[in-house]
């Protein structure tokens, strides 16, 4: 496992990002990967790559949307 805790994860991620002079702005809704779940081709590939190399770091952009989110605004 690449990180043993949430704090360890944030610390390692910030150290990695600093190599590129990037800054971590926020982390939201984090959870450990559930190996029995299908996350879709792209994310499954990222998971497989990191499982083969425990020192690997894979970054991606993930979007989630609330179910039943209104498609319009009422005033």
C-alpha positions in Angstrom: 0.0 0.0 0.0 1.4 3.4 -1.0 0.1 5.2 2.0 -0.8 3.9 5.4 -3.2 6.6 6.4 -5.0 9.7 5.0 -2.3 12.0 6.5 0.5 9.8 5.0 -1.4 10.0 1.6 -1.6 13.8 1.7 2.1 14.1 2.7 3.3 11.8 -0.1 1.0 13.4 -2.7 2.2 16.9 -1.8 5.8 15.8 -1.9 5.2 14.4 -5.4 3.4 17.4 -6.7 6.1 19.8 -5.4 8.5 18.2 -7.9 6.5 19.8 -10.6 5.9 23.0 -8.6 2.2 22.1 -8.4 0.1 22.8 -5.3 -2.6 20.5 -3.9 -5.8 22.7 -3.6 -8.2 20.2 -2.1 -9.2 16.6 -1.6 -12.9 15.7 -1.4 -14.8 12.5 -0.9 -11.8 10.1 -0.7 -12.2 6.4 -0.2 -10.0 3.3 -0.6 -10.5 1.4 -3.8 -13.0 -1.5 -3.6 -11.4 -4.3 -5.7 -14.8 -5.9 -6.3 -16.3 -2.7 -7.9 -16.1 -1.8 -11.6 -14.9 1.8 -12.0 -14.9 1.8 -15.8 -12.1 1.1 -18.2 -9.9 4.2 -17.6 -10.0 4.0 -13.8 -9.7 0.2 -13.7 -6.5 0.5 -15.8 -5.1 3.1 -13.4 -5.9 0.8 -10.5 -4.3 -2.2 -12.2 -1.1 -0.2 -12.9 -0.8 1.0 -9.3 -1.4 -2.6 -8.0 1.5 -3.8 -10.1 3.8 -1.1 -8.7 3.2 -0.1 -5.1 5.5 3.0 -5.6 3.5 4.2 -8.6 1.6 7.5 -8.5 -1.3 7.9 -10.9 -3.2 11.1 -11.1 -6.5 11.6 -12.8 -9.5 13.9 -12.7 -12.7 12.4 -11.4 -16.1 13.9 -11.6 -19.1 12.8 -9.6 -22.6 14.2 -9.7 -25.3 14.0 -7.2 -28.3 11.9 -8.3 -31.4 13.9 -9.0 -29.4 17.1 -9.3 -31.8 19.7 -10.7 -31.1 20.6 -14.3 -32.6 24.0 -13.9 -32.8 26.7 -11.2 -36.0 28.1 -9.9 -36.2 31.6 -8.4 
